[in-house]
Amino acid sequence: MTEPAQTFTPNWVSPPGETIADLLDDRQWTLAELAARTGFTVQHVNELITGRAPITAETAAGLDRVLGGTVEFWLAREARYRAALESGESGVI
């Protein structure tokens, strides 16, 4: 008898900037390198990572092109994070 497959459903949400920072770390890129590759300013990249700037459709397209994922992935990450902040969800890290 086989057991049903389990899916991971976290009860927390993290800022999309953590994903960006992790990808930069994996590639050993600086904020300036990401800025140059995307055409964003270093300040904007910093604000994305810290969660002070939202990921817009234009930003998502740049991240998709340079870091991978899809526009939909980046926008969904952003929407979930902002919704959790607005609702006061306790699992926001």
MIDREN-864564 format. One record per residue: x, y, z of N, C-alpha, C in turn; residue number from 1; residue in one letter. Coordinates in Angstrom, 2 decimals. Example, Ala and Ser with C-alpha at 12.3 -4.5 7.8 and 13.67 -1.06 7.14 Angstrom:
BEGIN
n.x n.y n.z ca.x ca.y ca.z c.x c.y c.z num residu
13.19 -5.69 7.80 12.30 -4.50 7.80 13.20 -3.30 7.80 1 a
12.85 -2.25 7.08 13.67 -1.06 7.14 12.90 0.03 7.87 2 s
//
This chain:
BEGIN
n.x n.y n.z ca.x ca.y ca.z c.x c.y c.z num residu
0.84 -1.18 0.00 0.00 0.00 0.00 0.89 1.25 0.00 1 m
0.67 2.12 -0.95 1.48 3.33 -1.03 0.80 4.47 -0.29 2 t
1.64 5.31 0.25 1.11 6.47 0.97 0.90 7.61 -0.01 3 e
-0.10 8.44 0.25 -0.34 9.57 -0.66 0.85 10.53 -0.64 4 p
1.08 11.14 -1.78 2.16 12.11 -1.89 1.83 13.33 -1.03 5 a
2.85 13.85 -0.38 2.66 15.03 0.43 3.19 16.23 -0.34 6 q
2.50 17.34 -0.19 2.98 18.56 -0.80 3.38 19.52 0.31 7 t
4.38 20.28 0.04 4.87 21.26 1.00 4.07 22.54 0.86 8 f
3.40 22.92 1.92 2.65 24.16 1.94 3.11 24.96 3.15 9 t
4.04 25.90 2.92 4.57 26.64 4.07 3.50 27.51 4.71 10 p
3.64 27.72 6.02 2.72 28.61 6.73 3.40 29.94 7.02 11 n
4.30 30.30 6.15 5.02 31.55 6.25 5.23 32.12 4.86 12 w
5.58 33.38 4.81 5.87 34.03 3.53 7.09 34.92 3.74 13 v
7.96 34.95 2.77 9.16 35.79 2.86 9.14 36.81 1.72 14 s
9.86 37.89 1.91 9.90 38.91 0.85 10.54 38.36 -0.42 15 p
10.04 38.75 -1.58 10.64 38.31 -2.84 12.11 38.69 -2.93 16 p
12.49 39.75 -2.23 13.89 40.17 -2.23 14.83 39.11 -1.70 17 g
14.33 38.25 -0.81 15.17 37.15 -0.32 15.54 36.21 -1.45 18 e
14.60 35.97 -2.34 14.88 35.12 -3.50 15.91 35.79 -4.40 19 t
15.74 37.08 -4.62 16.70 37.82 -5.44 18.09 37.75 -4.80 20 i
18.16 38.01 -3.50 19.45 37.98 -2.80 20.08 36.60 -2.88 21 a
19.28 35.55 -2.72 19.80 34.18 -2.82 20.37 33.91 -4.21 22 d
19.67 34.37 -5.24 20.14 34.15 -6.61 21.43 34.94 -6.88 23 l
21.51 36.14 -6.33 22.75 36.91 -6.48 23.91 36.19 -5.79 24 l
23.64 35.69 -4.60 24.66 34.95 -3.85 25.11 33.71 -4.62 25 d
24.15 32.98 -5.17 24.49 31.78 -5.95 25.39 32.12 -7.14 26 d
25.14 33.26 -7.75 25.90 33.66 -8.94 27.14 34.48 -8.59 27 r
27.26 34.82 -7.30 28.35 35.67 -6.81 28.34 37.03 -7.52 28 q
27.14 37.60 -7.67 26.96 38.91 -8.26 26.74 39.93 -7.16 29 w
27.13 41.15 -7.45 26.85 42.26 -6.55 25.53 42.92 -6.98 30 t
25.05 43.82 -6.15 23.86 44.60 -6.52 24.14 45.38 -7.79 31 l
25.35 45.91 -7.91 25.71 46.69 -9.09 25.69 45.83 -10.36 32 a
26.12 44.57 -10.24 26.09 43.69 -11.41 24.65 43.40 -11.84 33 e
23.78 43.15 -10.87 22.38 42.92 -11.23 21.78 44.18 -11.85 34 l
22.10 45.33 -11.28 21.59 46.59 -11.81 22.04 46.78 -13.25 35 a
23.30 46.51 -13.52 23.81 46.68 -14.88 23.14 45.72 -15.86 36 a
22.90 44.50 -15.43 22.30 43.49 -16.31 20.81 43.75 -16.57 37 r
20.13 44.35 -15.59 18.69 44.59 -15.74 18.37 45.99 -16.24 38 t
19.31 46.91 -16.08 19.03 48.30 -16.42 18.39 49.06 -15.27 39 g
18.28 48.42 -14.10 17.76 49.08 -12.91 18.90 49.86 -12.27 40 f
18.57 50.78 -11.38 19.61 51.46 -10.61 20.00 50.56 -9.43 41 t
21.17 50.80 -8.89 21.60 50.04 -7.72 20.63 50.31 -6.57 42 v
20.19 51.55 -6.45 19.23 51.89 -5.39 17.94 51.07 -5.54 43 q
17.45 50.94 -6.78 16.22 50.18 -7.01 16.43 48.71 -6.67 44 h
17.56 48.15 -7.05 17.85 46.75 -6.71 17.88 46.58 -5.19 45 v
18.52 47.52 -4.50 18.57 47.46 -3.04 17.16 47.53 -2.45 46 n
16.32 48.40 -2.98 14.95 48.53 -2.48 14.11 47.28 -2.77 47 e
14.37 46.62 -3.89 13.69 45.35 -4.18 14.08 44.30 -3.15 48 l
15.36 44.21 -2.87 15.86 43.20 -1.94 15.33 43.44 -0.52 49 i
15.25 44.70 -0.12 14.78 45.00 1.23 13.26 45.06 1.33 50 t
12.56 44.94 0.21 11.10 44.95 0.23 10.49 46.33 0.22 51 g
11.30 47.36 0.08 10.77 48.73 0.05 10.18 49.08 -1.31 52 r
10.62 48.40 -2.37 10.05 48.64 -3.71 9.32 47.37 -4.14 53 a
8.10 47.51 -4.63 7.36 46.34 -5.10 7.87 45.85 -6.45 54 p
7.65 44.60 -6.73 7.96 44.04 -8.04 6.78 44.33 -8.95 55 i
7.02 45.16 -9.94 6.00 45.50 -10.93 6.15 44.57 -12.13 56 t
5.25 44.69 -13.08 5.34 43.87 -14.29 6.66 44.13 -15.02 57 a
7.07 45.40 -15.09 8.33 45.74 -15.75 9.52 45.15 -14.99 58 e
9.49 45.26 -13.67 10.56 44.69 -12.86 10.60 43.18 -13.02 59 t
9.43 42.55 -12.98 9.35 41.10 -13.13 9.93 40.65 -14.47 60 a
9.69 41.42 -15.52 10.23 41.08 -16.84 11.76 41.14 -16.81 61 a
12.32 42.14 -16.16 13.77 42.25 -16.04 14.36 41.11 -15.23 62 g
13.71 40.76 -14.13 14.19 39.66 -13.29 14.09 38.34 -14.04 63 l
13.00 38.15 -14.77 12.82 36.94 -15.58 13.95 36.81 -16.59 64 d
14.24 37.90 -17.28 15.26 37.89 -18.33 16.65 37.61 -17.76 65 r
16.96 38.16 -16.59 18.32 38.07 -16.05 18.49 36.93 -15.05 66 v
17.51 36.73 -14.17 17.64 35.73 -13.12 16.89 34.44 -13.40 67 l
15.93 34.49 -14.31 15.13 33.31 -14.59 13.81 33.37 -13.86 68 g
13.15 32.24 -13.80 11.78 32.23 -13.30 10.90 32.70 -14.43 69 g
9.76 33.18 -14.10 8.86 33.76 -15.10 8.31 35.06 -14.54 70 t
7.76 35.86 -15.41 7.11 37.08 -14.95 6.03 36.72 -13.93 71 v
5.27 35.67 -14.23 4.19 35.24 -13.34 4.73 34.82 -11.97 72 e
5.87 34.12 -11.96 6.49 33.72 -10.69 6.79 34.94 -9.83 73 f
7.47 35.94 -10.42 7.86 37.12 -9.66 6.64 37.92 -9.18 74 w
5.64 38.04 -10.04 4.44 38.78 -9.64 3.65 38.04 -8.57 75 l
3.59 36.73 -8.65 2.90 35.94 -7.62 3.64 36.03 -6.29 76 a
4.98 35.99 -6.33 5.79 36.13 -5.11 5.47 37.47 -4.45 77 r
5.44 38.51 -5.26 5.16 39.85 -4.76 3.74 39.95 -4.19 78 e
2.77 39.43 -4.92 1.38 39.53 -4.48 1.17 38.80 -3.16 79 a
1.74 37.62 -3.04 1.58 36.85 -1.79 2.22 37.60 -0.62 80 r
3.39 38.14 -0.84 4.09 38.87 0.22 3.30 40.11 0.65 81 y
2.86 40.90 -0.31 2.11 42.13 0.02 0.78 41.81 0.69 82 r
0.12 40.75 0.24 -1.15 40.35 0.87 -0.93 39.93 2.32 83 a
0.15 39.21 2.56 0.46 38.81 3.93 0.76 40.00 4.80 84 a
1.48 40.98 4.28 1.74 42.19 5.05 0.46 42.92 5.39 85 l
-0.42 43.05 4.41 -1.69 43.77 4.62 -2.59 43.07 5.61 86 e
-2.57 41.75 5.60 -3.45 41.01 6.49 -2.85 40.82 7.88 87 s
-1.60 41.23 8.03 -0.96 41.05 9.32 -0.62 39.60 9.61 88 g
-0.48 38.81 8.57 -0.17 37.38 8.70 1.06 37.21 9.58 89 e
0.96 36.36 10.57 2.05 36.20 11.53 3.25 35.48 10.95 90 s
3.09 34.80 9.82 4.19 34.05 9.26 5.07 34.83 8.30 91 g
4.97 36.17 8.30 5.82 36.96 7.43 7.20 37.05 8.06 92 v
8.20 36.66 7.27 9.57 36.75 7.79 10.37 37.72 6.98 93 i
//
